[in-house]
Amino acid sequence: MAEQKNVAADVREFAAMMVRDHTKAGEDFKAALEQSQTTASVTASGPALLPRDQTMLDQLKGLDGDEFQAKYILLQTEAHKQALALFSTYAQSGEDPALKEFAKKTLPTLRTHEKRIKDLVAAHS
C-alpha cells in the first residue's frame, strides 16, 4: 500500500524492501516448517490477518500523503519492535530446532528493518 500512496521516496523504498524481505521470509518459513517437528502448515494464501493487524491495515487505507506516511512509520516501528522481541526470544529459547534456526537467520534482516525505520523517523519527524 505504501508503494502506491503519495509518500516520500525513502518511505516508498522501505515499503518495497518490506515486500521483498517479507516474501523471502515467508518462503524460508515454509521451508523451516517442512523440516520442523510441528504439525502446523501454511496454506497457499497464507494465514488470515490477526484482528490487530487488520485494524492497522484499515487505519492506513483511508489515509494518504503525510498522514499516511506518519501512521505507516509509526505502525512499522511498533510491528518491528514486536517482531524483534518474538524472534529474539524464539532464537534463544525456542523448542523446535528448525524454527529456532529460522528465527536466528531472520533476526539480522529484522535489525536492518529496525535501523531503516529509525532513519525514517529521524528524516520525517
PyMOL commands that place a pseudoatom at each C-alpha (Angstrom):
pseudoatom trace, name=CA, resn=MET, resi=1, chain=A, elem=C, hetatm=0, pos=[0.000, 0.000, 0.000]
pseudoatom trace, name=CA, resn=ALA, resi=2, chain=A, elem=C, hetatm=0, pos=[2.831, 2.417, 0.880]
pseudoatom trace, name=CA, resn=GLU, resi=3, chain=A, elem=C, hetatm=0, pos=[4.317, 1.931, -2.578]
pseudoatom trace, name=CA, resn=GLN, resi=4, chain=A, elem=C, hetatm=0, pos=[1.097, 3.301, -4.094]
pseudoatom trace, name=CA, resn=LYS, resi=5, chain=A, elem=C, hetatm=0, pos=[0.466, 6.217, -1.747]
pseudoatom trace, name=CA, resn=ASN, resi=6, chain=A, elem=C, hetatm=0, pos=[1.757, 9.773, -2.016]
pseudoatom trace, name=CA, resn=VAL, resi=7, chain=A, elem=C, hetatm=0, pos=[4.811, 9.362, 0.271]
pseudoatom trace, name=CA, resn=ALA, resi=8, chain=A, elem=C, hetatm=0, pos=[8.484, 10.327, 0.240]
pseudoatom trace, name=CA, resn=ALA, resi=9, chain=A, elem=C, hetatm=0, pos=[10.853, 8.283, -1.921]
pseudoatom trace, name=CA, resn=ASP, resi=10, chain=A, elem=C, hetatm=0, pos=[12.682, 6.807, 1.083]
pseudoatom trace, name=CA, resn=VAL, resi=11, chain=A, elem=C, hetatm=0, pos=[9.390, 5.593, 2.571]
pseudoatom trace, name=CA, resn=ARG, resi=12, chain=A, elem=C, hetatm=0, pos=[8.416, 4.045, -0.765]
pseudoatom trace, name=CA, resn=GLU, resi=13, chain=A, elem=C, hetatm=0, pos=[11.843, 2.340, -0.938]
pseudoatom trace, name=CA, resn=PHE, resi=14, chain=A, elem=C, hetatm=0, pos=[11.375, 0.998, 2.592]
pseudoatom trace, name=CA, resn=ALA, resi=15, chain=A, elem=C, hetatm=0, pos=[7.959, -0.366, 1.624]
pseudoatom trace, name=CA, resn=ALA, resi=16, chain=A, elem=C, hetatm=0, pos=[9.466, -2.138, -1.403]
pseudoatom trace, name=CA, resn=MET, resi=17, chain=A, elem=C, hetatm=0, pos=[12.120, -3.655, 0.875]
pseudoatom trace, name=CA, resn=MET, resi=18, chain=A, elem=C, hetatm=0, pos=[9.343, -4.866, 3.210]
pseudoatom trace, name=CA, resn=VAL, resi=19, chain=A, elem=C, hetatm=0, pos=[7.569, -6.633, 0.355]
pseudoatom trace, name=CA, resn=ARG, resi=20, chain=A, elem=C, hetatm=0, pos=[10.790, -8.225, -0.879]
pseudoatom trace, name=CA, resn=ASP, resi=21, chain=A, elem=C, hetatm=0, pos=[12.089, -9.289, 2.537]
pseudoatom trace, name=CA, resn=HIS, resi=22, chain=A, elem=C, hetatm=0, pos=[8.744, -10.500, 3.859]
pseudoatom trace, name=CA, resn=THR, resi=23, chain=A, elem=C, hetatm=0, pos=[8.179, -12.576, 0.723]
pseudoatom trace, name=CA, resn=LYS, resi=24, chain=A, elem=C, hetatm=0, pos=[11.561, -14.240, 1.248]
pseudoatom trace, name=CA, resn=ALA, resi=25, chain=A, elem=C, hetatm=0, pos=[10.867, -14.737, 4.966]
pseudoatom trace, name=CA, resn=GLY, resi=26, chain=A, elem=C, hetatm=0, pos=[7.568, -16.407, 4.080]
pseudoatom trace, name=CA, resn=GLU, resi=27, chain=A, elem=C, hetatm=0, pos=[9.358, -18.801, 1.736]
pseudoatom trace, name=CA, resn=ASP, resi=28, chain=A, elem=C, hetatm=0, pos=[12.032, -19.508, 4.357]
pseudoatom trace, name=CA, resn=PHE, resi=29, chain=A, elem=C, hetatm=0, pos=[9.349, -20.092, 6.982]
pseudoatom trace, name=CA, resn=LYS, resi=30, chain=A, elem=C, hetatm=0, pos=[7.581, -22.628, 4.764]
pseudoatom trace, name=CA, resn=ALA, resi=31, chain=A, elem=C, hetatm=0, pos=[10.877, -24.467, 4.284]
pseudoatom trace, name=CA, resn=ALA, resi=32, chain=A, elem=C, hetatm=0, pos=[11.522, -24.403, 8.047]
pseudoatom trace, name=CA, resn=LEU, resi=33, chain=A, elem=C, hetatm=0, pos=[8.041, -25.776, 8.701]
pseudoatom trace, name=CA, resn=GLU, resi=34, chain=A, elem=C, hetatm=0, pos=[8.743, -28.702, 6.390]
pseudoatom trace, name=CA, resn=GLN, resi=35, chain=A, elem=C, hetatm=0, pos=[11.822, -29.522, 8.495]
pseudoatom trace, name=CA, resn=SER, resi=36, chain=A, elem=C, hetatm=0, pos=[10.152, -28.834, 11.827]
pseudoatom trace, name=CA, resn=GLN, resi=37, chain=A, elem=C, hetatm=0, pos=[8.624, -31.153, 14.359]
pseudoatom trace, name=CA, resn=THR, resi=38, chain=A, elem=C, hetatm=0, pos=[5.344, -29.266, 14.347]
pseudoatom trace, name=CA, resn=THR, resi=39, chain=A, elem=C, hetatm=0, pos=[2.195, -30.389, 12.583]
pseudoatom trace, name=CA, resn=ALA, resi=40, chain=A, elem=C, hetatm=0, pos=[1.355, -26.824, 11.505]
pseudoatom trace, name=CA, resn=SER, resi=41, chain=A, elem=C, hetatm=0, pos=[1.175, -25.991, 7.833]
pseudoatom trace, name=CA, resn=VAL, resi=42, chain=A, elem=C, hetatm=0, pos=[0.908, -22.910, 5.645]
pseudoatom trace, name=CA, resn=THR, resi=43, chain=A, elem=C, hetatm=0, pos=[-1.787, -22.528, 3.023]
pseudoatom trace, name=CA, resn=ALA, resi=44, chain=A, elem=C, hetatm=0, pos=[-1.083, -21.003, -0.381]
pseudoatom trace, name=CA, resn=SER, resi=45, chain=A, elem=C, hetatm=0, pos=[-2.935, -17.842, 0.613]
pseudoatom trace, name=CA, resn=GLY, resi=46, chain=A, elem=C, hetatm=0, pos=[-1.152, -17.637, 3.952]
pseudoatom trace, name=CA, resn=PRO, resi=47, chain=A, elem=C, hetatm=0, pos=[-2.781, -17.097, 7.316]
pseudoatom trace, name=CA, resn=ALA, resi=48, chain=A, elem=C, hetatm=0, pos=[-5.637, -14.686, 7.867]
pseudoatom trace, name=CA, resn=LEU, resi=49, chain=A, elem=C, hetatm=0, pos=[-4.652, -11.379, 9.416]
pseudoatom trace, name=CA, resn=LEU, resi=50, chain=A, elem=C, hetatm=0, pos=[-4.977, -11.147, 13.160]
pseudoatom trace, name=CA, resn=PRO, resi=51, chain=A, elem=C, hetatm=0, pos=[-7.649, -8.625, 14.231]
pseudoatom trace, name=CA, resn=ARG, resi=52, chain=A, elem=C, hetatm=0, pos=[-4.925, -6.245, 15.488]
pseudoatom trace, name=CA, resn=ASP, resi=53, chain=A, elem=C, hetatm=0, pos=[-3.147, -6.398, 12.108]
pseudoatom trace, name=CA, resn=GLN, resi=54, chain=A, elem=C, hetatm=0, pos=[-6.407, -5.923, 10.198]
pseudoatom trace, name=CA, resn=THR, resi=55, chain=A, elem=C, hetatm=0, pos=[-7.125, -2.844, 12.337]
pseudoatom trace, name=CA, resn=MET, resi=56, chain=A, elem=C, hetatm=0, pos=[-3.696, -1.411, 11.459]
pseudoatom trace, name=CA, resn=LEU, resi=57, chain=A, elem=C, hetatm=0, pos=[-4.332, -2.040, 7.758]
pseudoatom trace, name=CA, resn=ASP, resi=58, chain=A, elem=C, hetatm=0, pos=[-7.769, -0.453, 7.972]
pseudoatom trace, name=CA, resn=GLN, resi=59, chain=A, elem=C, hetatm=0, pos=[-6.267, 2.625, 9.642]
pseudoatom trace, name=CA, resn=LEU, resi=60, chain=A, elem=C, hetatm=0, pos=[-3.894, 3.092, 6.709]
pseudoatom trace, name=CA, resn=LYS, resi=61, chain=A, elem=C, hetatm=0, pos=[-6.439, 2.558, 3.925]
pseudoatom trace, name=CA, resn=GLY, resi=62, chain=A, elem=C, hetatm=0, pos=[-8.193, 5.884, 4.419]
pseudoatom trace, name=CA, resn=LEU, resi=63, chain=A, elem=C, hetatm=0, pos=[-5.026, 7.965, 4.636]
pseudoatom trace, name=CA, resn=ASP, resi=64, chain=A, elem=C, hetatm=0, pos=[-2.726, 9.497, 2.035]
pseudoatom trace, name=CA, resn=GLY, resi=65, chain=A, elem=C, hetatm=0, pos=[0.281, 11.776, 1.868]
pseudoatom trace, name=CA, resn=ASP, resi=66, chain=A, elem=C, hetatm=0, pos=[1.786, 12.995, 5.124]
pseudoatom trace, name=CA, resn=GLU, resi=67, chain=A, elem=C, hetatm=0, pos=[-0.959, 11.437, 7.260]
pseudoatom trace, name=CA, resn=PHE, resi=68, chain=A, elem=C, hetatm=0, pos=[-0.408, 8.020, 5.695]
pseudoatom trace, name=CA, resn=GLN, resi=69, chain=A, elem=C, hetatm=0, pos=[3.357, 8.363, 5.910]
pseudoatom trace, name=CA, resn=ALA, resi=70, chain=A, elem=C, hetatm=0, pos=[3.344, 9.284, 9.616]
pseudoatom trace, name=CA, resn=LYS, resi=71, chain=A, elem=C, hetatm=0, pos=[0.946, 6.467, 10.527]
pseudoatom trace, name=CA, resn=TYR, resi=72, chain=A, elem=C, hetatm=0, pos=[2.835, 3.947, 8.372]
pseudoatom trace, name=CA, resn=ILE, resi=73, chain=A, elem=C, hetatm=0, pos=[6.164, 4.785, 10.029]
pseudoatom trace, name=CA, resn=LEU, resi=74, chain=A, elem=C, hetatm=0, pos=[4.578, 4.577, 13.487]
pseudoatom trace, name=CA, resn=LEU, resi=75, chain=A, elem=C, hetatm=0, pos=[2.938, 1.213, 12.770]
pseudoatom trace, name=CA, resn=GLN, resi=76, chain=A, elem=C, hetatm=0, pos=[6.110, -0.189, 11.216]
pseudoatom trace, name=CA, resn=THR, resi=77, chain=A, elem=C, hetatm=0, pos=[8.073, 0.907, 14.289]
pseudoatom trace, name=CA, resn=GLU, resi=78, chain=A, elem=C, hetatm=0, pos=[5.644, -0.877, 16.620]
pseudoatom trace, name=CA, resn=ALA, resi=79, chain=A, elem=C, hetatm=0, pos=[5.383, -4.008, 14.470]
pseudoatom trace, name=CA, resn=HIS, resi=80, chain=A, elem=C, hetatm=0, pos=[9.144, -4.401, 14.177]
pseudoatom trace, name=CA, resn=LYS, resi=81, chain=A, elem=C, hetatm=0, pos=[9.673, -3.952, 17.918]
pseudoatom trace, name=CA, resn=GLN, resi=82, chain=A, elem=C, hetatm=0, pos=[7.233, -6.800, 18.463]
pseudoatom trace, name=CA, resn=ALA, resi=83, chain=A, elem=C, hetatm=0, pos=[8.801, -8.944, 15.744]
pseudoatom trace, name=CA, resn=LEU, resi=84, chain=A, elem=C, hetatm=0, pos=[12.305, -8.423, 17.126]
pseudoatom trace, name=CA, resn=ALA, resi=85, chain=A, elem=C, hetatm=0, pos=[11.170, -9.416, 20.607]
pseudoatom trace, name=CA, resn=LEU, resi=86, chain=A, elem=C, hetatm=0, pos=[9.394, -12.511, 19.312]
pseudoatom trace, name=CA, resn=PHE, resi=87, chain=A, elem=C, hetatm=0, pos=[12.213, -13.674, 17.042]
pseudoatom trace, name=CA, resn=SER, resi=88, chain=A, elem=C, hetatm=0, pos=[14.908, -12.923, 19.641]
pseudoatom trace, name=CA, resn=THR, resi=89, chain=A, elem=C, hetatm=0, pos=[13.089, -14.939, 22.268]
pseudoatom trace, name=CA, resn=TYR, resi=90, chain=A, elem=C, hetatm=0, pos=[12.467, -17.876, 19.954]
pseudoatom trace, name=CA, resn=ALA, resi=91, chain=A, elem=C, hetatm=0, pos=[16.022, -17.811, 18.587]
pseudoatom trace, name=CA, resn=GLN, resi=92, chain=A, elem=C, hetatm=0, pos=[17.302, -18.224, 22.146]
pseudoatom trace, name=CA, resn=SER, resi=93, chain=A, elem=C, hetatm=0, pos=[14.748, -20.494, 23.746]
pseudoatom trace, name=CA, resn=GLY, resi=94, chain=A, elem=C, hetatm=0, pos=[12.528, -21.939, 21.036]
pseudoatom trace, name=CA, resn=GLU, resi=95, chain=A, elem=C, hetatm=0, pos=[11.735, -25.614, 21.242]
pseudoatom trace, name=CA, resn=ASP, resi=96, chain=A, elem=C, hetatm=0, pos=[11.688, -26.615, 17.571]
pseudoatom trace, name=CA, resn=PRO, resi=97, chain=A, elem=C, hetatm=0, pos=[15.224, -26.714, 16.086]
pseudoatom trace, name=CA, resn=ALA, resi=98, chain=A, elem=C, hetatm=0, pos=[14.159, -25.845, 12.515]
pseudoatom trace, name=CA, resn=LEU, resi=99, chain=A, elem=C, hetatm=0, pos=[12.000, -22.918, 13.603]
pseudoatom trace, name=CA, resn=LYS, resi=100, chain=A, elem=C, hetatm=0, pos=[14.661, -21.767, 16.047]
pseudoatom trace, name=CA, resn=GLU, resi=101, chain=A, elem=C, hetatm=0, pos=[17.182, -21.692, 13.185]
pseudoatom trace, name=CA, resn=PHE, resi=102, chain=A, elem=C, hetatm=0, pos=[14.684, -19.775, 11.029]
pseudoatom trace, name=CA, resn=ALA, resi=103, chain=A, elem=C, hetatm=0, pos=[14.327, -17.183, 13.818]
pseudoatom trace, name=CA, resn=LYS, resi=104, chain=A, elem=C, hetatm=0, pos=[18.123, -16.852, 14.123]
pseudoatom trace, name=CA, resn=LYS, resi=105, chain=A, elem=C, hetatm=0, pos=[18.554, -16.399, 10.359]
pseudoatom trace, name=CA, resn=THR, resi=106, chain=A, elem=C, hetatm=0, pos=[15.759, -13.819, 10.192]
pseudoatom trace, name=CA, resn=LEU, resi=107, chain=A, elem=C, hetatm=0, pos=[16.985, -11.610, 13.053]
pseudoatom trace, name=CA, resn=PRO, resi=108, chain=A, elem=C, hetatm=0, pos=[19.658, -9.734, 11.029]
pseudoatom trace, name=CA, resn=THR, resi=109, chain=A, elem=C, hetatm=0, pos=[17.024, -8.719, 8.466]
pseudoatom trace, name=CA, resn=LEU, resi=110, chain=A, elem=C, hetatm=0, pos=[14.707, -7.528, 11.226]
pseudoatom trace, name=CA, resn=ARG, resi=111, chain=A, elem=C, hetatm=0, pos=[17.542, -5.499, 12.740]
pseudoatom trace, name=CA, resn=THR, resi=112, chain=A, elem=C, hetatm=0, pos=[18.181, -3.912, 9.343]
pseudoatom trace, name=CA, resn=HIS, resi=113, chain=A, elem=C, hetatm=0, pos=[14.487, -3.024, 9.129]
pseudoatom trace, name=CA, resn=GLU, resi=114, chain=A, elem=C, hetatm=0, pos=[14.622, -1.511, 12.610]
pseudoatom trace, name=CA, resn=LYS, resi=115, chain=A, elem=C, hetatm=0, pos=[17.595, 0.666, 11.626]
pseudoatom trace, name=CA, resn=ARG, resi=116, chain=A, elem=C, hetatm=0, pos=[15.882, 1.803, 8.431]
pseudoatom trace, name=CA, resn=ILE, resi=117, chain=A, elem=C, hetatm=0, pos=[12.719, 2.649, 10.374]
pseudoatom trace, name=CA, resn=LYS, resi=118, chain=A, elem=C, hetatm=0, pos=[14.763, 4.733, 12.817]
pseudoatom trace, name=CA, resn=ASP, resi=119, chain=A, elem=C, hetatm=0, pos=[16.271, 6.544, 9.824]
pseudoatom trace, name=CA, resn=LEU, resi=120, chain=A, elem=C, hetatm=0, pos=[12.747, 7.238, 8.517]
pseudoatom trace, name=CA, resn=VAL, resi=121, chain=A, elem=C, hetatm=0, pos=[11.650, 8.552, 11.911]
pseudoatom trace, name=CA, resn=ALA, resi=122, chain=A, elem=C, hetatm=0, pos=[14.668, 10.873, 12.005]
pseudoatom trace, name=CA, resn=ALA, resi=123, chain=A, elem=C, hetatm=0, pos=[14.098, 12.080, 8.440]
pseudoatom trace, name=CA, resn=HIS, resi=124, chain=A, elem=C, hetatm=0, pos=[10.359, 12.689, 8.784]
pseudoatom trace, name=CA, resn=SER, resi=125, chain=A, elem=C, hetatm=0, pos=[9.857, 13.889, 12.370]
for i in range(1, 125): cmd.bond("trace and resi %d" % i, "trace and resi %d" % (i + 1))
show_as sticks, trace
zoom trace
